[in-house]
């Protein structure tokens, strides 16, 4: 009985830890996707994009990531929650590297 209780408590603890560790993200194939910025974490140069097909992409900007609006390069600080974007990503293992991000609005 005690063993069953301990297993249940351990499972519940692991489950709650996984749920509370942040947003669930998806891995997609390399390509171009359109969506909306759900979150901007400026301190990490990171954004979360909800694609038009309801997938959440976690993108850490690299020095080589191109960020543009109307064809002109812009600073990371231009990114805001709710903006429509088009992202080109490269899948590297389970990670998505953003090649380019275009602000569509």
ZIHUSUL-V946587 format. One record per residue. N is the residue number from 1. RES is the residue in one small letter. PSI is psi in whole degrees, -180 to 180 (* if undefined). OMEGA is omega in degrees with one decimal (999 if undefined). Layout:
n=N res=RES psi=PSI omega=OMEGA
n=N res=RES psi=PSI omega=OMEGA
This chain:
n=1 res=x psi=-46 omega=-179.8
n=2 res=x psi=-39 omega=179.7
n=3 res=x psi=-42 omega=178.6
n=4 res=x psi=-42 omega=179.7
n=5 res=x psi=-44 omega=179.2
n=6 res=x psi=-41 omega=178.0
n=7 res=x psi=-42 omega=179.0
n=8 res=x psi=-44 omega=179.5
n=9 res=x psi=-42 omega=178.9
n=10 res=x psi=-45 omega=179.1
n=11 res=x psi=-45 omega=179.7
n=12 res=x psi=-42 omega=178.6
n=13 res=x psi=-45 omega=178.4
n=14 res=x psi=-44 omega=179.8
n=15 res=x psi=-47 omega=-179.9
n=16 res=x psi=-38 omega=177.2
n=17 res=x psi=-45 omega=-179.1
n=18 res=x psi=-40 omega=-179.5
n=19 res=x psi=-37 omega=-175.2
n=20 res=x psi=-6 omega=-175.5
n=21 res=x psi=11 omega=176.8
n=22 res=x psi=-171 omega=-173.6
n=23 res=x psi=142 omega=174.5
n=24 res=x psi=130 omega=-178.8
n=25 res=x psi=163 omega=-178.1
n=26 res=x psi=154 omega=172.5
n=27 res=x psi=131 omega=-179.9
n=28 res=x psi=170 omega=177.0
n=29 res=x psi=159 omega=175.0
n=30 res=x psi=139 omega=-179.7
n=31 res=x psi=-168 omega=-178.5
n=32 res=x psi=134 omega=-176.4
n=33 res=x psi=148 omega=174.0
n=34 res=x psi=149 omega=179.9
n=35 res=x psi=-164 omega=-176.0
n=36 res=x psi=137 omega=177.0
n=37 res=x psi=123 omega=177.4
n=38 res=x psi=-32 omega=-177.0
n=39 res=x psi=143 omega=174.9
n=40 res=x psi=124 omega=175.5
n=41 res=x psi=88 omega=-174.0
n=42 res=x psi=-36 omega=-177.5
n=43 res=x psi=-20 omega=-179.8
n=44 res=x psi=3 omega=-173.3
n=45 res=x psi=51 omega=-173.3
n=46 res=x psi=143 omega=172.3
n=47 res=x psi=156 omega=171.8
n=48 res=x psi=127 omega=-178.3
n=49 res=x psi=128 omega=173.8
n=50 res=x psi=115 omega=-176.6
n=51 res=x psi=166 omega=179.5
n=52 res=x psi=-23 omega=176.9
n=53 res=x psi=24 omega=169.6
n=54 res=x psi=32 omega=174.0
n=55 res=x psi=146 omega=178.3
n=56 res=x psi=120 omega=-179.3
n=57 res=x psi=131 omega=176.4
n=58 res=x psi=117 omega=-173.8
n=59 res=x psi=116 omega=173.8
n=60 res=x psi=118 omega=-179.7
n=61 res=x psi=143 omega=175.1
n=62 res=x psi=169 omega=178.2
n=63 res=x psi=-26 omega=-176.7
n=64 res=x psi=-5 omega=-179.6
n=65 res=x psi=127 omega=176.7
n=66 res=x psi=128 omega=176.5
n=67 res=x psi=119 omega=-175.8
n=68 res=x psi=158 omega=170.9
n=69 res=x psi=127 omega=-178.8
n=70 res=x psi=36 omega=176.6
n=71 res=x psi=-5 omega=-179.3
n=72 res=x psi=143 omega=177.0
n=73 res=x psi=135 omega=178.1
n=74 res=x psi=165 omega=-178.9
n=75 res=x psi=154 omega=178.4
n=76 res=x psi=-32 omega=-178.2
n=77 res=x psi=-13 omega=177.7
n=78 res=x psi=-17 omega=-177.7
n=79 res=x psi=132 omega=-179.0
n=80 res=x psi=150 omega=174.8
n=81 res=x psi=140 omega=178.2
n=82 res=x psi=-10 omega=179.1
n=83 res=x psi=144 omega=172.6
n=84 res=x psi=134 omega=179.9
n=85 res=x psi=160 omega=170.3
n=86 res=x psi=125 omega=-177.0
n=87 res=x psi=137 omega=171.4
n=88 res=x psi=124 omega=-175.9
n=89 res=x psi=154 omega=172.5
n=90 res=x psi=127 omega=178.4
n=91 res=x psi=123 omega=178.7
n=92 res=x psi=97 omega=-172.9
n=93 res=x psi=-121 omega=177.3
n=94 res=x psi=3 omega=-177.7
n=95 res=x psi=149 omega=174.9
n=96 res=x psi=119 omega=176.9
n=97 res=x psi=122 omega=178.3
n=98 res=x psi=122 omega=175.9
n=99 res=x psi=-46 omega=178.0
n=100 res=x psi=151 omega=175.2
n=101 res=x psi=122 omega=177.4
n=102 res=x psi=125 omega=174.0
n=103 res=x psi=123 omega=-172.5
n=104 res=x psi=-13 omega=-177.0
n=105 res=x psi=* omega=999
